[in-house]
Amino acid sequence: MEKFDHIDDFLAKWASGDISESEREAFRKTKDYTLYAAILEGTDRLDVPAYDKEKLYKGTRDKIAAEGKVVRLVPKWAYAVAASVALLIGYVVFFDQTERYETGFGETLALTLPDGSEVILNAKTRLEFQKKDWEKSRTVDLEGEAFFRVTKGSTFTVASNMGTVTVLGTEFTMNSEADIFEVICYEGKVRVEKNGLQKLLSKGQGVRAMGNSFENCDLEHQQPSWFGNETTFHDAPLRQVIKALEKQFGITVSINDVDGNQRFTGSFTHDDLNTALRTVFESMEIRFTFKDRDTIDLAQE
């Protein structure tokens, strides 16, 4: 780029098409041409507001006539600003290719990944992946609970802070958040990994991480129960059930002196909070009290 002393001015002119063919040809021969060309290509994807050149020209011409002096149509500093903005926007578009999806309390979201794999996010769940790396590495990051129907192909990985699931093509759910990590396989095979532990699951099998070991989870349904507007548990720790209630209804449950590791088997509906609370806590002889509209205290009877 030695020949282009005022690079900011030059890049702004180049981006707007105001350089001569000889200047363009000289620029193509430089070692930096490929980088700047890629950045400019990224900026082309953005929607830029159109402007009325004729109106701008007429306004400037009228100002010249009124003041009797030359007015610079584009101030010199504007080229530098335009070049800086183009480089910044181009960098963001070209290098930041992260796709993110999130659900709120009580929401679910169905989406299709670039390879055709299907994902359904349960309530209060976040999923993201790098679009630019997808063909080389089918990897998604998950926080929360989701169902995956993975198309066959290269290794597909679901990573989280609690553990990892690796598959080639199958159907499974993964629930990963705070101290909860549970994986259930509905079709094919999945490999589950957490803190050096590994477990290979086949259709109809599931595991739940408990401390430094895995425990088996019975599979009673052909698909996640939350597809049918209820959430079902089999011998699940109460803290896992409480977390599901909080995500579904947007509440906070204070466990107090109640044992969060005692087990619950049953379901709760997504339609009504009071019914859900009674279904879970009355069967376990736990008293619940509304501290305010969104906060619930628990006490063992």
GUFI-873547 format. One record per residue: residue in one letter; y, x, z of N, C-alpha, C in turn. Coordinates in steps of 0.1 Angstrom, whole numbers, padded with zeros to 4 digits, always signed. Layout:
N
AYXZYXZYXZ
...
END
This chain:
301
M-0012+0008+0000+0000+0000+0000+0013+0009+0000
E+0011+0022-0004+0023+0031-0003+0034+0026-0012
K+0031+0020-0023+0041+0017-0033+0049+0005-0029
F+0045-0003-0019+0051-0015-0015+0058-0013-0002
D+0071-0008-0003+0078-0003+0010+0081-0015+0019
H+0085-0026+0013+0088-0038+0022+0077-0048+0021
I+0066-0045+0028+0054-0053+0027+0056-0068+0030
D+0064-0071+0041+0066-0085+0044+0072-0093+0033
D+0083-0087+0027+0089-0093+0015+0080-0094+0004
F+0072-0084+0001+0063-0084-0010+0052-0095-0009
L+0046-0096+0003+0035-0105+0006+0040-0120+0004
A+0052-0122+0009+0058-0136+0008+0060-0139-0007
K+0065-0130-0014+0067-0132-0029+0054-0134-0036
W+0044-0126-0032+0031-0127-0039+0025-0140-0035
A+0025-0145-0023+0020-0158-0019+0026-0169-0026
S+0039-0168-0029+0046-0179-0036+0046-0178-0051
G+0040-0167-0056+0039-0165-0071+0051-0159-0077
D+0060-0153-0069+0073-0148-0075+0072-0133-0079
I+0061-0126-0079+0060-0113-0084+0057-0112-0099
S+0060-0101-0105+0058-0099-0119+0043-0095-0122
E+0039-0096-0134+0025-0093-0137+0022-0078-0135
S+0032-0069-0137+0030-0055-0135+0028-0052-0120
E+0037-0059-0112+0035-0058-0097+0022-0063-0092
R+0017-0074-0098+0004-0080-0094-0007-0070-0097
E-0006-0064-0109-0017-0055-0114-0017-0043-0105
A-0005-0037-0101-0005-0026-0093-0011-0029-0079
F-0008-0041-0074-0013-0045-0061-0028-0046-0061
R-0034-0051-0072-0048-0053-0073-0056-0039-0071
K-0049-0028-0074-0055-0015-0074-0055-0009-0060
T-0048-0015-0051-0047-0010-0037-0059-0013-0029
K-0062-0006-0019-0074-0008-0010-0072-0020-0001
D-0060-0025+0001-0058-0036+0010-0058-0050+0002
Y-0059-0049-0011-0058-0062-0019-0069-0072-0014
T-0081-0068-0013-0092-0077-0010-0089-0085+0003
L-0085-0077+0014-0082-0084+0027-0071-0094+0025
Y-0060-0091+0019-0049-0100+0018-0053-0112+0009
A-0061-0109-0001-0065-0120-0010-0074-0130-0003
A-0082-0125+0006-0091-0134+0014-0083-0143+0024
I-0073-0136+0030-0064-0144+0039-0056-0155+0031
L-0051-0151+0020-0043-0161+0012-0052-0173+0008
E-0065-0169+0005-0074-0180+0001-0076-0190+0013
G-0076-0184+0025-0078-0193+0037-0066-0202+0038
T-0054-0197+0035-0042-0206+0037-0042-0217+0026
D-0049-0215+0015-0049-0225+0005-0055-0238+0009
R-0064-0237+0020-0071-0249+0025-0062-0258+0033
L-0051-0253+0037-0042-0261+0045-0033-0270+0037
D-0029-0281+0043-0020-0290+0037-0006-0286+0040
V+0002-0282+0030+0016-0278+0032+0025-0289+0027
P+0035-0294+0035+0044-0304+0030+0051-0300+0017
A+0052-0309+0008+0059-0306-0005+0074-0307-0002
Y+0081-0300-0011+0096-0301-0010+0102-0304-0024
D+0113-0309-0024+0120-0313-0036+0129-0302-0041
K+0123-0294-0051+0131-0282-0055+0144-0286-0062
E+0143-0297-0070+0155-0301-0077+0166-0305-0067
K+0162-0312-0056+0172-0316-0046+0178-0304-0039
L+0169-0294-0036+0174-0282-0029+0183-0275-0038
Y+0180-0273-0051+0189-0266-0061+0202-0273-0062
K+0202-0286-0063+0215-0294-0065+0224-0292-0053
G+0217-0293-0041+0225-0291-0028+0232-0278-0027
T+0224-0267-0031+0229-0254-0030+0240-0252-0041
R+0238-0257-0053+0248-0256-0064+0261-0263-0059
D+0260-0274-0053+0272-0281-0048+0279-0273-0038
K+0272-0267-0029+0278-0259-0018+0285-0247-0024
I+0279-0241-0035+0286-0229-0041+0299-0234-0047
A+0299-0245-0054+0311-0250-0061+0322-0253-0050
A+0318-0258-0039+0328-0262-0028+0333-0250-0022
E+0325-0240-0019+0330-0228-0011+0334-0216-0020
G+0330-0217-0033+0335-0207-0042+0329-0193-0040
K+0316-0193-0035+0310-0180-0033+0295-0181-0035
V+0288-0170-0036+0274-0170-0038+0266-0173-0025
V+0256-0182-0026+0248-0185-0015+0233-0181-0018
R+0227-0173-0010+0213-0169-0012+0204-0180-0010
L+0196-0184-0021+0187-0195-0020+0177-0193-0009
V+0171-0181-0008+0161-0178+0002+0166-0166+0009
P+0170-0167+0022+0175-0156+0030+0164-0145+0030
K+0168-0132+0031+0159-0121+0031+0149-0122+0043
W+0154-0127+0054+0145-0127+0066+0134-0138+0065
A+0137-0148+0056+0127-0159+0054+0114-0153+0048
Y+0115-0143+0039+0103-0137+0033+0094-0131+0044
A+0100-0124+0054+0093-0118+0064+0086-0129+0073
V+0094-0139+0076+0088-0150+0084+0077-0157+0077
A+0079-0160+0064+0068-0166+0056+0056-0158+0055
A+0058-0145+0054+0046-0136+0053+0039-0136+0066
S+0046-0135+0077+0040-0135+0091+0032-0148+0093
V+0038-0159+0090+0031-0172+0091+0019-0173+0083
A+0020-0168+0070+0008-0169+0061-0003-0160+0067
L+0000-0148+0072-0010-0139+0077-0016-0145+0090
L-0008-0151+0099-0014-0157+0111-0023-0169+0108
I-0018-0178+0099-0026-0190+0096-0038-0186+0088
G-0037-0176+0079-0048-0172+0072-0059-0166+0081
Y-0054-0158+0091-0064-0152+0101-0072-0163+0108
V-0064-0173+0113-0071-0184+0121-0081-0191+0112
V-0077-0195+0100-0086-0202+0091-0098-0194+0087
F-0095-0181+0084-0106-0172+0078-0116-0168+0089
F-0111-0165+0101-0120-0159+0111-0125-0169+0121
D-0117-0179+0125-0121-0189+0135-0128-0200+0128
Q-0141-0200+0128-0149-0210+0121-0158-0218+0131
T-0153-0220+0143-0161-0227+0154-0160-0242+0152
E-0171-0248+0152-0172-0263+0152-0175-0268+0166
R-0167-0277+0171-0169-0282+0185-0170-0297+0185
Y-0179-0302+0193-0180-0317+0195-0182-0320+0210
E-0176-0330+0214-0176-0334+0229-0177-0349+0230
T-0184-0353+0241-0184-0368+0244-0177-0369+0258
G-0172-0381+0260-0166-0385+0273-0176-0392+0282
F-0171-0398+0293-0179-0405+0302-0185-0417+0295
G-0198-0419+0296-0205-0431+0290-0206-0431+0275
E-0202-0420+0268-0202-0420+0254-0214-0412+0248
T-0218-0416+0236-0228-0408+0229-0222-0405+0215
L-0227-0395+0209-0222-0391+0196-0233-0385+0187
A-0235-0391+0175-0245-0386+0165-0238-0377+0155
L-0244-0366+0152-0238-0357+0142-0249-0350+0134
T-0245-0345+0122-0254-0338+0114-0249-0323+0112
L-0258-0314+0114-0254-0300+0113-0255-0295+0098
P-0250-0283+0095-0249-0279+0081-0263-0279+0074
D-0274-0277+0081-0287-0276+0075-0294-0289+0074
G-0287-0300+0078-0293-0313+0078-0299-0317+0091
S-0300-0308+0101-0305-0312+0114-0296-0322+0121
E-0303-0331+0128-0295-0342+0135-0295-0340+0150
V-0283-0343+0156-0281-0342+0170-0275-0354+0175
I-0279-0359+0187-0272-0370+0194-0269-0365+0208
L-0256-0364+0211-0251-0360+0224-0250-0371+0233
N-0255-0369+0246-0254-0379+0256-0240-0377+0263
A-0237-0385+0273-0224-0386+0279-0220-0372+0285
K-0207-0369+0284-0201-0357+0289-0209-0344+0285
T-0210-0343+0272-0217-0331+0267-0209-0324+0256
R-0210-0311+0256-0202-0303+0246-0212-0295+0238
L-0210-0295+0225-0218-0286+0216-0209-0279+0206
E-0212-0266+0203-0204-0259+0194-0213-0248+0187
F-0208-0244+0175-0215-0234+0167-0206-0228+0158
Q-0210-0216+0153-0201-0208+0143-0205-0212+0129
K-0197-0219+0122-0200-0224+0108-0202-0212+0099
K-0194-0201+0100-0195-0190+0090-0208-0183+0092
D-0214-0183+0103-0227-0176+0105-0239-0184+0104
W-0237-0197+0101-0248-0207+0102-0260-0203+0093
E-0258-0198+0081-0269-0195+0072-0277-0183+0077
K-0271-0174+0084-0278-0163+0090-0284-0166+0103
S-0278-0175+0111-0283-0177+0124-0280-0192+0128
R-0291-0200+0129-0289-0214+0133-0289-0214+0148
T-0277-0213+0154-0276-0212+0168-0265-0221+0173
V-0267-0230+0183-0257-0238+0188-0256-0236+0203
D-0244-0237+0209-0243-0236+0224-0241-0251+0229
L-0248-0253+0240-0248-0267+0246-0245-0266+0260
E-0237-0276+0264-0234-0279+0279-0236-0294+0281
G-0246-0298+0287-0249-0312+0289-0262-0316+0283
E-0264-0328+0278-0277-0332+0273-0276-0337+0259
A-0286-0333+0251-0286-0337+0237-0300-0338+0232
F-0302-0347+0222-0315-0348+0214-0313-0341+0201
F-0323-0333+0197-0323-0326+0184-0334-0330+0175
R-0332-0332+0163-0342-0334+0152-0339-0323+0142
V-0347-0312+0143-0344-0300+0136-0352-0299+0123
T-0345-0297+0112-0351-0295+0099-0358-0282+0099
K-0369-0281+0091-0377-0269+0091-0369-0258+0084
G-0371-0245+0088-0364-0234+0082-0365-0222+0091
S-0354-0214+0091-0354-0203+0100-0353-0207+0114
T-0354-0197+0123-0354-0200+0138-0341-0208+0141
F-0342-0218+0149-0331-0227+0154-0331-0225+0169
T-0319-0221+0174-0318-0218+0189-0307-0227+0195
V-0310-0232+0207-0300-0239+0215-0298-0231+0227
A-0286-0225+0229-0284-0216+0240-0275-0223+0250
S-0277-0220+0263-0268-0225+0274-0268-0215+0285
N-0259-0218+0295-0258-0209+0307-0271-0210+0315
M-0279-0220+0314-0291-0222+0322-0303-0217+0316
G-0304-0217+0302-0316-0213+0295-0315-0215+0281
T-0326-0212+0273-0326-0212+0259-0338-0219+0253
V-0336-0227+0242-0348-0233+0235-0348-0228+0221
T-0359-0223+0216-0361-0218+0203-0372-0226+0195
V-0369-0231+0183-0378-0239+0175-0377-0235+0160
L-0386-0240+0152-0386-0238+0138-0383-0252+0131
G-0388-0262+0136-0385-0276+0131-0392-0286+0140
T-0385-0294+0147-0391-0303+0157-0381-0313+0163
E-0386-0321+0173-0377-0330+0179-0378-0328+0194
F-0367-0327+0201-0367-0324+0216-0354-0328+0222
T-0354-0329+0235-0341-0330+0242-0340-0318+0252
M-0327-0315+0254-0324-0304+0263-0313-0309+0272
N-0314-0307+0285-0304-0310+0295-0301-0298+0303
S-0288-0293+0301-0285-0280+0307-0271-0281+0313
E-0269-0280+0326-0256-0280+0332-0258-0277+0347
A-0248-0269+0352-0248-0265+0366-0262-0260+0370
D-0269-0268+0379-0282-0263+0384-0293-0272+0377
I-0291-0278+0366-0301-0286+0359-0305-0280+0346
F-0318-0279+0344-0323-0274+0331-0336-0281+0328
E-0337-0289+0318-0349-0297+0315-0350-0298+0300
V-0362-0296+0295-0365-0297+0281-0378-0306+0279
I-0377-0315+0269-0388-0324+0266-0390-0323+0251
C-0403-0321+0247-0407-0320+0233-0413-0333+0228
Y-0407-0339+0217-0412-0351+0211-0420-0349+0199
E-0418-0338+0192-0425-0334+0180-0426-0319+0178
G-0437-0314+0172-0437-0300+0170-0439-0291+0182
K-0433-0279+0182-0434-0270+0194-0420-0264+0197
V-0418-0261+0209-0405-0255+0213-0409-0244+0223
R-0401-0233+0223-0402-0222+0233-0390-0223+0242
V-0393-0224+0255-0383-0225+0265-0382-0212+0273
E-0370-0207+0275-0368-0194+0282-0357-0196+0293
K-0359-0190+0304-0349-0190+0315-0352-0179+0325
N-0343-0170+0326-0344-0159+0336-0357-0152+0335
G-0362-0149+0323-0374-0141+0322-0386-0150+0321
L-0385-0163+0324-0396-0172+0323-0397-0177+0309
Q-0410-0180+0304-0412-0186+0291-0422-0196+0292
K-0421-0207+0284-0430-0218+0284-0430-0223+0270
L-0442-0225+0264-0444-0231+0250-0448-0245+0252
L-0440-0254+0247-0442-0269+0248-0447-0275+0235
S-0456-0284+0235-0461-0291+0224-0457-0306+0225
K-0459-0314+0215-0455-0328+0215-0460-0335+0228
G-0451-0342+0235-0455-0349+0247-0454-0342+0260
Q-0449-0329+0259-0448-0321+0271-0433-0318+0274
G-0431-0316+0287-0417-0313+0292-0418-0304+0304
V-0406-0296+0306-0405-0288+0318-0392-0290+0324
R-0391-0287+0337-0379-0288+0345-0378-0275+0353
A-0367-0268+0352-0366-0255+0360-0363-0259+0375
M-0371-0253+0384-0369-0255+0398-0369-0241+0404
G-0357-0236+0408-0357-0223+0413-0361-0213+0403
N-0371-0205+0407-0376-0194+0398-0389-0198+0391
S-0391-0211+0389-0404-0215+0383-0401-0228+0375
F-0411-0231+0366-0410-0244+0358-0420-0254+0364
E-0416-0266+0364-0425-0277+0368-0427-0286+0356
N-0438-0292+0354-0441-0301+0343-0434-0314+0344
C-0429-0320+0333-0423-0334+0333-0432-0343+0325
D-0436-0354+0330-0444-0364+0322-0435-0370+0312
L-0440-0372+0300-0433-0379+0289-0439-0393+0288
E-0430-0403+0291-0435-0417+0291-0429-0425+0279
H-0420-0419+0271-0414-0426+0260-0415-0418+0247
Q-0413-0424+0236-0414-0418+0223-0400-0412+0219
Q-0390-0416+0226-0376-0411+0224-0369-0411+0237
P-0358-0404+0238-0350-0404+0251-0347-0418+0255
S-0348-0421+0268-0346-0435+0273-0331-0439+0271
W-0322-0429+0271-0307-0432+0270-0304-0437+0256
F-0313-0437+0247-0311-0443+0234-0310-0458+0236
G-0317-0463+0246-0318-0478+0248-0309-0483+0259
N-0298-0476+0262-0288-0480+0271-0293-0480+0286
E-0302-0471+0289-0306-0469+0303-0311-0455+0304
T-0311-0450+0316-0316-0436+0318-0328-0437+0327
T-0339-0430+0323-0352-0431+0331-0355-0417+0336
F-0361-0417+0348-0365-0404+0355-0380-0406+0360
H-0387-0395+0360-0400-0395+0366-0400-0383+0376
D-0401-0386+0388-0402-0376+0399-0391-0365+0397
A-0379-0370+0395-0367-0361+0393-0360-0359+0406
P-0354-0347+0408-0346-0345+0420-0334-0355+0420
L-0330-0360+0432-0319-0369+0433-0306-0364+0428
R-0304-0351+0429-0291-0345+0424-0290-0346+0409
Q-0302-0346+0402-0302-0348+0388-0298-0362+0384
V-0303-0372+0392-0300-0386+0390-0286-0389+0392
I-0280-0383+0403-0266-0385+0407-0257-0379+0395
K-0261-0367+0390-0253-0362+0379-0253-0371+0367
A-0264-0377+0364-0264-0387+0353-0256-0399+0355
L-0256-0404+0368-0247-0415+0371-0232-0412+0369
E-0229-0400+0374-0215-0395+0373-0210-0394+0359
K-0219-0389+0350-0215-0387+0336-0215-0401+0329
Q-0223-0410+0333-0224-0423+0326-0212-0432+0329
F-0208-0431+0342-0198-0441+0347-0184-0435+0351
G-0183-0422+0349-0170-0415+0353-0167-0416+0367
I-0177-0414+0376-0175-0415+0390-0178-0401+0397
T-0174-0400+0410-0178-0388+0418-0186-0393+0430
V-0197-0387+0431-0206-0391+0442-0207-0380+0453
S-0202-0383+0465-0203-0373+0476-0216-0375+0483
I-0225-0365+0482-0238-0366+0487-0239-0365+0502
N-0229-0358+0509-0229-0357+0523-0242-0351+0529
D-0248-0358+0539-0260-0353+0545-0273-0357+0538
V-0272-0363+0527-0284-0368+0520-0291-0356+0513
D-0304-0356+0513-0312-0345+0507-0312-0347+0492
G-0305-0338+0484-0305-0339+0470-0317-0335+0463
N-0327-0330+0470-0340-0326+0464-0351-0336+0465
Q-0348-0347+0472-0358-0358+0473-0360-0364+0459
R-0372-0369+0456-0375-0373+0442-0373-0388+0440
F-0369-0391+0427-0367-0405+0423-0375-0407+0410
T-0381-0419+0409-0388-0423+0397-0383-0437+0394
G-0378-0439+0383-0372-0452+0379-0361-0451+0369
S-0354-0462+0367-0343-0462+0357-0331-0468+0362
F-0319-0466+0356-0307-0473+0359-0301-0477+0346
T-0295-0489+0346-0288-0494+0334-0274-0488+0332
H-0270-0488+0319-0257-0482+0316-0246-0494+0316
D-0251-0506+0317-0242-0518+0316-0233-0521+0328
D-0238-0518+0340-0231-0522+0352-0233-0512+0363
L-0222-0507+0368-0222-0496+0378-0229-0501+0391
N-0225-0513+0396-0231-0517+0409-0246-0519+0408
T-0251-0525+0397-0265-0526+0395-0272-0513+0394
A-0266-0503+0387-0272-0490+0386-0273-0483+0400
L-0262-0484+0408-0262-0478+0422-0273-0485+0431
R-0274-0498+0430-0283-0505+0439-0298-0501+0434
T-0300-0500+0421-0313-0497+0416-0318-0483+0421
V-0309-0474+0421-0313-0460+0425-0313-0459+0441
F-0302-0462+0447-0301-0459+0461-0308-0468+0471
E-0308-0481+0468-0315-0490+0477-0330-0487+0478
S-0336-0483+0466-0350-0480+0466-0353-0468+0474
M-0343-0459+0477-0345-0447+0484-0339-0448+0498
E-0335-0460+0502-0330-0463+0515-0317-0454+0518
I-0309-0453+0508-0296-0446+0509-0285-0456+0508
R-0275-0455+0517-0264-0464+0517-0253-0458+0509
F-0247-0466+0500-0235-0461+0492-0223-0469+0496
T-0211-0463+0497-0199-0469+0500-0188-0464+0491
F-0180-0474+0485-0169-0470+0476-0157-0465+0485
K-0155-0452+0484-0143-0446+0491-0130-0451+0484
D-0130-0450+0471-0120-0456+0463-0127-0461+0450
R-0119-0464+0440-0125-0470+0428-0135-0461+0421
D-0133-0448+0422-0141-0439+0414-0149-0429+0423
T-0148-0430+0436-0155-0421+0445-0164-0429+0454
I-0177-0423+0455-0187-0430+0463-0193-0420+0473
D-0194-0425+0486-0200-0417+0496-0214-0422+0499
L-0223-0413+0501-0237-0416+0504-0241-0413+0518
A-0250-0421+0524-0255-0418+0537-0269-0423+0538
Q-0278-0414+0544-0292-0418+0545-0293-0429+0557
E-0300-0439+0554-0302-0450+0564-0312-0446+0574
END
